[in-house]
Amino acid sequence: MIDHVRFVYRGLSIEAWCIATGVTTVGNGPPSNAAWEIGVDGARYGGFPGDRTDTEASVNARIRAWVDAHPELGAT
């Protein structure tokens, strides 16, 4: 599971972090409470739940869909 992505989409600078509480780096799987927090042009927003199968491509696609669903962000 990845924990950070950064890219530009529709004129917006996007950065996202997979956040979880009560986690150590020891063990196999990510926690069940993992969630993606999205930053758009420096402002942070809530995002969506993380998944142990997350890849850079799948997370980027989910973030693009999230941005598309939030026209108030001003994407062009």
Biopython code that builds the backbone (N, CA, C, O; Angstrom):
import numpy as np
from Bio.PDB.StructureBuilder import StructureBuilder

atoms = [
    (1, "MET", "N", (0.852, -1.186, 0.000)),
    (1, "MET", "CA", (0.000, 0.000, 0.000)),
    (1, "MET", "C", (0.890, 1.239, 0.000)),
    (1, "MET", "O", (1.823, 1.327, 0.798)),
    (2, "ILE", "N", (0.617, 2.178, -0.869)),
    (2, "ILE", "CA", (1.364, 3.427, -0.902)),
    (2, "ILE", "C", (0.800, 4.381, 0.150)),
    (2, "ILE", "O", (-0.312, 4.178, 0.637)),
    (3, "ASP", "N", (1.559, 5.414, 0.501)),
    (3, "ASP", "CA", (1.058, 6.336, 1.530)),
    (3, "ASP", "C", (1.126, 7.799, 1.125)),
    (3, "ASP", "O", (0.778, 8.669, 1.923)),
    (4, "HIS", "N", (1.571, 8.097, -0.110)),
    (4, "HIS", "CA", (1.675, 9.492, -0.533)),
    (4, "HIS", "C", (1.674, 9.569, -2.058)),
    (4, "HIS", "O", (2.328, 8.770, -2.727)),
    (5, "VAL", "N", (0.934, 10.537, -2.600)),
    (5, "VAL", "CA", (0.971, 10.816, -4.040)),
    (5, "VAL", "C", (0.983, 12.322, -4.250)),
    (5, "VAL", "O", (0.504, 13.088, -3.413)),
    (6, "ARG", "N", (1.546, 12.733, -5.393)),
    (6, "ARG", "CA", (1.580, 14.155, -5.749)),
    (6, "ARG", "C", (1.508, 14.242, -7.272)),
    (6, "ARG", "O", (2.250, 13.556, -7.975)),
    (7, "PHE", "N", (0.601, 15.099, -7.781)),
    (7, "PHE", "CA", (0.465, 15.300, -9.215)),
    (7, "PHE", "C", (-0.353, 16.551, -9.488)),
    (7, "PHE", "O", (-0.934, 17.127, -8.568)),
    (8, "VAL", "N", (-0.402, 16.975, -10.744)),
    (8, "VAL", "CA", (-1.225, 18.116, -11.165)),
    (8, "VAL", "C", (-2.382, 17.556, -11.968)),
    (8, "VAL", "O", (-2.194, 16.714, -12.847)),
    (9, "TYR", "N", (-3.581, 18.030, -11.660)),
    (9, "TYR", "CA", (-4.789, 17.577, -12.374)),
    (9, "TYR", "C", (-5.706, 18.769, -12.583)),
    (9, "TYR", "O", (-6.065, 19.473, -11.639)),
    (10, "ARG", "N", (-6.074, 18.981, -13.833)),
    (10, "ARG", "CA", (-7.001, 20.051, -14.200)),
    (10, "ARG", "C", (-6.567, 21.405, -13.632)),
    (10, "ARG", "O", (-7.392, 22.198, -13.177)),
    (11, "GLY", "N", (-5.272, 21.647, -13.668)),
    (11, "GLY", "CA", (-4.737, 22.923, -13.210)),
    (11, "GLY", "C", (-4.555, 23.044, -11.711)),
    (11, "GLY", "O", (-4.144, 24.099, -11.228)),
    (12, "LEU", "N", (-4.849, 21.996, -10.963)),
    (12, "LEU", "CA", (-4.721, 22.015, -9.506)),
    (12, "LEU", "C", (-3.523, 21.177, -9.063)),
    (12, "LEU", "O", (-3.281, 20.096, -9.599)),
    (13, "SER", "N", (-2.787, 21.678, -8.093)),
    (13, "SER", "CA", (-1.691, 20.921, -7.503)),
    (13, "SER", "C", (-2.279, 20.007, -6.426)),
    (13, "SER", "O", (-2.809, 20.481, -5.421)),
    (14, "ILE", "N", (-2.181, 18.698, -6.646)),
    (14, "ILE", "CA", (-2.797, 17.713, -5.758)),
    (14, "ILE", "C", (-1.711, 16.970, -4.991)),
    (14, "ILE", "O", (-0.707, 16.549, -5.564)),
    (15, "GLU", "N", (-1.925, 16.815, -3.694)),
    (15, "GLU", "CA", (-1.057, 15.985, -2.874)),
    (15, "GLU", "C", (-1.969, 15.243, -1.900)),
    (15, "GLU", "O", (-2.909, 15.824, -1.358)),
    (16, "ALA", "N", (-1.691, 13.971, -1.681)),
    (16, "ALA", "CA", (-2.544, 13.195, -0.782)),
    (16, "ALA", "C", (-1.684, 12.281, 0.080)),
    (16, "ALA", "O", (-0.650, 11.772, -0.353)),
    (17, "TRP", "N", (-2.144, 12.089, 1.313)),
    (17, "TRP", "CA", (-1.460, 11.269, 2.291)),
    (17, "TRP", "C", (-2.429, 10.238, 2.832)),
    (17, "TRP", "O", (-3.596, 10.542, 3.081)),
    (18, "CYS", "N", (-1.949, 9.026, 3.013)),
    (18, "CYS", "CA", (-2.769, 8.005, 3.656)),
    (18, "CYS", "C", (-2.488, 8.097, 5.147)),
    (18, "CYS", "O", (-1.366, 7.859, 5.596)),
    (19, "ILE", "N", (-3.506, 8.440, 5.900)),
    (19, "ILE", "CA", (-3.395, 8.688, 7.328)),
    (19, "ILE", "C", (-4.073, 7.540, 8.088)),
    (19, "ILE", "O", (-5.138, 7.069, 7.688)),
    (20, "ALA", "N", (-3.459, 7.100, 9.170)),
    (20, "ALA", "CA", (-4.069, 6.086, 10.027)),
    (20, "ALA", "C", (-3.563, 6.320, 11.440)),
    (20, "ALA", "O", (-2.467, 6.846, 11.634)),
    (21, "THR", "N", (-4.354, 5.933, 12.417)),
    (21, "THR", "CA", (-3.938, 6.100, 13.807)),
    (21, "THR", "C", (-3.630, 4.743, 14.420)),
    (21, "THR", "O", (-4.186, 3.723, 14.014)),
    (22, "GLY", "N", (-2.743, 4.745, 15.396)),
    (22, "GLY", "CA", (-2.419, 3.508, 16.099)),
    (22, "GLY", "C", (-1.714, 2.491, 15.238)),
    (22, "GLY", "O", (-1.995, 1.296, 15.336)),
    (23, "VAL", "N", (-0.792, 2.942, 14.386)),
    (23, "VAL", "CA", (-0.145, 2.050, 13.427)),
    (23, "VAL", "C", (1.348, 1.989, 13.702)),
    (23, "VAL", "O", (1.960, 2.989, 14.077)),
    (24, "THR", "N", (1.927, 0.822, 13.517)),
    (24, "THR", "CA", (3.381, 0.691, 13.561)),
    (24, "THR", "C", (3.853, 0.244, 12.188)),
    (24, "THR", "O", (3.038, -0.125, 11.341)),
    (25, "THR", "N", (5.135, 0.273, 11.964)),
    (25, "THR", "CA", (5.667, -0.175, 10.685)),
    (25, "THR", "C", (5.948, -1.668, 10.687)),
    (25, "THR", "O", (6.452, -2.199, 9.697)),
    (26, "VAL", "N", (5.634, -2.355, 11.777)),
    (26, "VAL", "CA", (5.860, -3.790, 11.882)),
    (26, "VAL", "C", (4.569, -4.514, 11.515)),
    (26, "VAL", "O", (3.488, -4.120, 11.951)),
    (27, "GLY", "N", (4.679, -5.553, 10.729)),
    (27, "GLY", "CA", (3.500, -6.344, 10.399)),
    (27, "GLY", "C", (3.188, -6.288, 8.918)),
    (27, "GLY", "O", (3.834, -5.562, 8.163)),
    (28, "ASN", "N", (2.208, -7.048, 8.515)),
    (28, "ASN", "CA", (1.890, -7.201, 7.106)),
    (28, "ASN", "C", (0.942, -6.170, 6.539)),
    (28, "ASN", "O", (1.220, -5.554, 5.509)),
    (29, "GLY", "N", (-0.164, -5.985, 7.204)),
    (29, "GLY", "CA", (-1.223, -5.221, 6.569)),
    (29, "GLY", "C", (-1.392, -3.828, 7.110)),
    (29, "GLY", "O", (-1.026, -3.552, 8.253)),
    (30, "PRO", "N", (-1.949, -2.933, 6.292)),
    (30, "PRO", "CA", (-2.290, -1.601, 6.751)),
    (30, "PRO", "C", (-3.478, -1.673, 7.700)),
    (30, "PRO", "O", (-4.211, -2.662, 7.694)),
    (31, "PRO", "N", (-3.673, -0.671, 8.493)),
    (31, "PRO", "CA", (-4.783, -0.685, 9.449)),
    (31, "PRO", "C", (-6.129, -0.554, 8.750)),
    (31, "PRO", "O", (-6.216, -0.081, 7.617)),
    (32, "SER", "N", (-7.167, -0.977, 9.443)),
    (32, "SER", "CA", (-8.504, -0.887, 8.869)),
    (32, "SER", "C", (-9.026, 0.543, 8.892)),
    (32, "SER", "O", (-10.039, 0.835, 8.257)),
    (33, "ASN", "N", (-8.349, 1.448, 9.618)),
    (33, "ASN", "CA", (-8.823, 2.830, 9.706)),
    (33, "ASN", "C", (-8.054, 3.775, 8.779)),
    (33, "ASN", "O", (-8.129, 4.993, 8.942)),
    (34, "ALA", "N", (-7.317, 3.228, 7.810)),
    (34, "ALA", "CA", (-6.553, 4.070, 6.890)),
    (34, "ALA", "C", (-7.512, 4.924, 6.055)),
    (34, "ALA", "O", (-8.569, 4.459, 5.630)),
    (35, "ALA", "N", (-7.120, 6.182, 5.830)),
    (35, "ALA", "CA", (-7.931, 7.096, 5.018)),
    (35, "ALA", "C", (-7.010, 8.049, 4.283)),
    (35, "ALA", "O", (-5.948, 8.412, 4.787)),
    (36, "TRP", "N", (-7.415, 8.448, 3.106)),
    (36, "TRP", "CA", (-6.655, 9.404, 2.311)),
    (36, "TRP", "C", (-7.125, 10.815, 2.620)),
    (36, "TRP", "O", (-8.320, 11.107, 2.574)),
    (37, "GLU", "N", (-6.173, 11.689, 2.937)),
    (37, "GLU", "CA", (-6.423, 13.113, 3.115)),
    (37, "GLU", "C", (-5.853, 13.810, 1.886)),
    (37, "GLU", "O", (-4.716, 13.548, 1.495)),
    (38, "ILE", "N", (-6.627, 14.686, 1.283)),
    (38, "ILE", "CA", (-6.254, 15.294, 0.016)),
    (38, "ILE", "C", (-5.925, 16.763, 0.214)),
    (38, "ILE", "O", (-6.659, 17.492, 0.881)),
    (39, "GLY", "N", (-4.822, 17.189, -0.368)),
    (39, "GLY", "CA", (-4.429, 18.589, -0.389)),
    (39, "GLY", "C", (-4.589, 19.128, -1.804)),
    (39, "GLY", "O", (-4.111, 18.529, -2.768)),
    (40, "VAL", "N", (-5.264, 20.260, -1.915)),
    (40, "VAL", "CA", (-5.475, 20.896, -3.223)),
    (40, "VAL", "C", (-4.945, 22.321, -3.128)),
    (40, "VAL", "O", (-5.470, 23.139, -2.373)),
    (41, "ASP", "N", (-3.904, 22.611, -3.899)),
    (41, "ASP", "CA", (-3.266, 23.927, -3.876)),
    (41, "ASP", "C", (-2.966, 24.390, -2.450)),
    (41, "ASP", "O", (-3.145, 25.563, -2.119)),
    (42, "GLY", "N", (-2.508, 23.456, -1.609)),
    (42, "GLY", "CA", (-2.086, 23.787, -0.256)),
    (42, "GLY", "C", (-3.157, 23.677, 0.820)),
    (42, "GLY", "O", (-2.829, 23.692, 2.006)),
    (43, "ALA", "N", (-4.420, 23.566, 0.445)),
    (43, "ALA", "CA", (-5.497, 23.415, 1.435)),
    (43, "ALA", "C", (-5.814, 21.928, 1.588)),
    (43, "ALA", "O", (-5.904, 21.200, 0.599)),
    (44, "ARG", "N", (-5.980, 21.489, 2.821)),
    (44, "ARG", "CA", (-6.265, 20.068, 3.066)),
    (44, "ARG", "C", (-7.764, 19.819, 3.209)),
    (44, "ARG", "O", (-8.506, 20.612, 3.789)),
    (45, "TYR", "N", (-8.168, 18.684, 2.656)),
    (45, "TYR", "CA", (-9.571, 18.260, 2.692)),
    (45, "TYR", "C", (-9.625, 16.811, 3.130)),
    (45, "TYR", "O", (-8.649, 16.071, 3.010)),
    (46, "GLY", "N", (-10.792, 16.416, 3.643)),
    (46, "GLY", "CA", (-11.019, 14.999, 3.878)),
    (46, "GLY", "C", (-11.016, 14.299, 2.534)),
    (46, "GLY", "O", (-11.071, 14.959, 1.496)),
    (47, "GLY", "N", (-10.955, 13.024, 2.532)),
    (47, "GLY", "CA", (-10.891, 12.313, 1.269)),
    (47, "GLY", "C", (-11.783, 11.095, 1.255)),
    (47, "GLY", "O", (-13.008, 11.196, 1.200)),
    (48, "PHE", "N", (-11.143, 9.942, 1.306)),
    (48, "PHE", "CA", (-11.873, 8.679, 1.204)),
    (48, "PHE", "C", (-11.084, 7.597, 1.930)),
    (48, "PHE", "O", (-9.899, 7.776, 2.211)),
    (49, "PRO", "N", (-11.738, 6.464, 2.239)),
    (49, "PRO", "CA", (-11.048, 5.384, 2.951)),
    (49, "PRO", "C", (-9.895, 4.809, 2.137)),
    (49, "PRO", "O", (-9.963, 4.732, 0.910)),
    (50, "GLY", "N", (-8.843, 4.408, 2.832)),
    (50, "GLY", "CA", (-7.739, 3.711, 2.193)),
    (50, "GLY", "C", (-8.056, 2.230, 2.081)),
    (50, "GLY", "O", (-8.967, 1.725, 2.737)),
    (51, "ASP", "N", (-7.304, 1.550, 1.250)),
    (51, "ASP", "CA", (-7.506, 0.119, 1.048)),
    (51, "ASP", "C", (-6.149, -0.550, 0.911)),
    (51, "ASP", "O", (-5.221, 0.042, 0.361)),
    (52, "ARG", "N", (-6.021, -1.755, 1.396)),
    (52, "ARG", "CA", (-4.735, -2.446, 1.335)),
    (52, "ARG", "C", (-4.287, -2.723, -0.091)),
    (52, "ARG", "O", (-3.119, -3.040, -0.316)),
    (53, "THR", "N", (-5.186, -2.610, -1.056)),
    (53, "THR", "CA", (-4.827, -2.844, -2.459)),
    (53, "THR", "C", (-4.519, -1.540, -3.200)),
    (53, "THR", "O", (-4.331, -1.559, -4.417)),
    (54, "ASP", "N", (-4.463, -0.406, -2.487)),
    (54, "ASP", "CA", (-4.187, 0.876, -3.135)),
    (54, "ASP", "C", (-2.853, 0.847, -3.879)),
    (54, "ASP", "O", (-1.840, 0.380, -3.360)),
    (55, "THR", "N", (-2.884, 1.354, -5.098)),
    (55, "THR", "CA", (-1.676, 1.555, -5.891)),
    (55, "THR", "C", (-1.655, 3.025, -6.284)),
    (55, "THR", "O", (-2.650, 3.729, -6.115)),
    (56, "GLU", "N", (-0.547, 3.480, -6.796)),
    (56, "GLU", "CA", (-0.490, 4.877, -7.229)),
    (56, "GLU", "C", (-1.554, 5.150, -8.284)),
    (56, "GLU", "O", (-2.220, 6.185, -8.235)),
    (57, "ALA", "N", (-1.721, 4.242, -9.233)),
    (57, "ALA", "CA", (-2.720, 4.433, -10.291)),
    (57, "ALA", "C", (-4.143, 4.442, -9.738)),
    (57, "ALA", "O", (-4.956, 5.274, -10.139)),
    (58, "SER", "N", (-4.449, 3.526, -8.822)),
    (58, "SER", "CA", (-5.827, 3.477, -8.293)),
    (58, "SER", "C", (-6.130, 4.692, -7.430)),
    (58, "SER", "O", (-7.240, 5.222, -7.472)),
    (59, "VAL", "N", (-5.154, 5.136, -6.648)),
    (59, "VAL", "CA", (-5.364, 6.319, -5.805)),
    (59, "VAL", "C", (-5.502, 7.564, -6.681)),
    (59, "VAL", "O", (-6.384, 8.388, -6.440)),
    (60, "ASN", "N", (-4.652, 7.711, -7.682)),
    (60, "ASN", "CA", (-4.762, 8.856, -8.588)),
    (60, "ASN", "C", (-6.138, 8.895, -9.248)),
    (60, "ASN", "O", (-6.737, 9.965, -9.359)),
    (61, "ALA", "N", (-6.644, 7.750, -9.684)),
    (61, "ALA", "CA", (-7.965, 7.699, -10.314)),
    (61, "ALA", "C", (-9.056, 8.102, -9.317)),
    (61, "ALA", "O", (-9.983, 8.828, -9.675)),
    (62, "ARG", "N", (-8.951, 7.635, -8.078)),
    (62, "ARG", "CA", (-9.960, 7.989, -7.071)),
    (62, "ARG", "C", (-9.896, 9.471, -6.732)),
    (62, "ARG", "O", (-10.928, 10.104, -6.512)),
    (63, "ILE", "N", (-8.681, 10.029, -6.690)),
    (63, "ILE", "CA", (-8.545, 11.458, -6.403)),
    (63, "ILE", "C", (-9.115, 12.281, -7.553)),
    (63, "ILE", "O", (-9.802, 13.274, -7.313)),
    (64, "ARG", "N", (-8.847, 11.890, -8.790)),
    (64, "ARG", "CA", (-9.410, 12.602, -9.944)),
    (64, "ARG", "C", (-10.938, 12.601, -9.878)),
    (64, "ARG", "O", (-11.571, 13.626, -10.134)),
    (65, "ALA", "N", (-11.523, 11.470, -9.541)),
    (65, "ALA", "CA", (-12.980, 11.391, -9.403)),
    (65, "ALA", "C", (-13.457, 12.289, -8.260)),
    (65, "ALA", "O", (-14.495, 12.941, -8.375)),
    (66, "TRP", "N", (-12.700, 12.325, -7.156)),
    (66, "TRP", "CA", (-13.047, 13.182, -6.020)),
    (66, "TRP", "C", (-13.014, 14.648, -6.436)),
    (66, "TRP", "O", (-13.936, 15.399, -6.118)),
    (67, "VAL", "N", (-11.953, 15.070, -7.152)),
    (67, "VAL", "CA", (-11.843, 16.454, -7.623)),
    (67, "VAL", "C", (-13.007, 16.775, -8.566)),
    (67, "VAL", "O", (-13.616, 17.839, -8.456)),
    (68, "ASP", "N", (-13.314, 15.872, -9.479)),
    (68, "ASP", "CA", (-14.415, 16.089, -10.422)),
    (68, "ASP", "C", (-15.756, 16.254, -9.702)),
    (68, "ASP", "O", (-16.640, 16.957, -10.191)),
    (69, "ALA", "N", (-15.906, 15.611, -8.545)),
    (69, "ALA", "CA", (-17.155, 15.691, -7.786)),
    (69, "ALA", "C", (-17.223, 16.949, -6.913)),
    (69, "ALA", "O", (-18.229, 17.181, -6.242)),
    (70, "HIS", "N", (-16.152, 17.766, -6.917)),
    (70, "HIS", "CA", (-16.103, 18.982, -6.097)),
    (70, "HIS", "C", (-15.795, 20.190, -6.985)),
    (70, "HIS", "O", (-14.669, 20.689, -6.981)),
    (71, "PRO", "N", (-16.788, 20.662, -7.747)),
    (71, "PRO", "CA", (-16.553, 21.788, -8.665)),
    (71, "PRO", "C", (-16.149, 23.075, -7.943)),
    (71, "PRO", "O", (-15.571, 23.969, -8.562)),
    (72, "GLU", "N", (-16.437, 23.180, -6.668)),
    (72, "GLU", "CA", (-16.068, 24.390, -5.927)),
    (72, "GLU", "C", (-14.550, 24.550, -5.800)),
    (72, "GLU", "O", (-14.076, 25.617, -5.410)),
    (73, "LEU", "N", (-13.789, 23.513, -6.121)),
    (73, "LEU", "CA", (-12.333, 23.604, -6.093)),
    (73, "LEU", "C", (-11.782, 24.427, -7.260)),
    (73, "LEU", "O", (-10.630, 24.859, -7.228)),
    (74, "GLY", "N", (-12.606, 24.642, -8.286)),
    (74, "GLY", "CA", (-12.211, 25.470, -9.406)),
    (74, "GLY", "C", (-11.346, 24.784, -10.448)),
    (74, "GLY", "O", (-10.582, 25.448, -11.150)),
    (75, "ALA", "N", (-11.454, 23.460, -10.562)),
    (75, "ALA", "CA", (-10.684, 22.736, -11.575)),
    (75, "ALA", "C", (-11.093, 23.211, -12.965)),
    (75, "ALA", "O", (-12.265, 23.486, -13.224)),
    (76, "THR", "N", (-10.109, 23.302, -13.850)),
    (76, "THR", "CA", (-10.410, 23.744, -15.215)),
    (76, "THR", "C", (-10.396, 22.599, -16.189)),
    (76, "THR", "O", (-10.630, 22.799, -17.380)),
]
sb = StructureBuilder()
sb.init_structure("model")
sb.init_model(0)
sb.init_chain("A")
sb.init_seg("    ")
for serial, (resi, resn, name, xyz) in enumerate(atoms, 1):
    if name == "N":
        sb.init_residue(resn, " ", resi, " ")
    sb.init_atom(name, np.array(xyz, "f"), 0.0, 1.0, " ", f" {name:<3s}", serial, name[0])
structure = sb.get_structure()
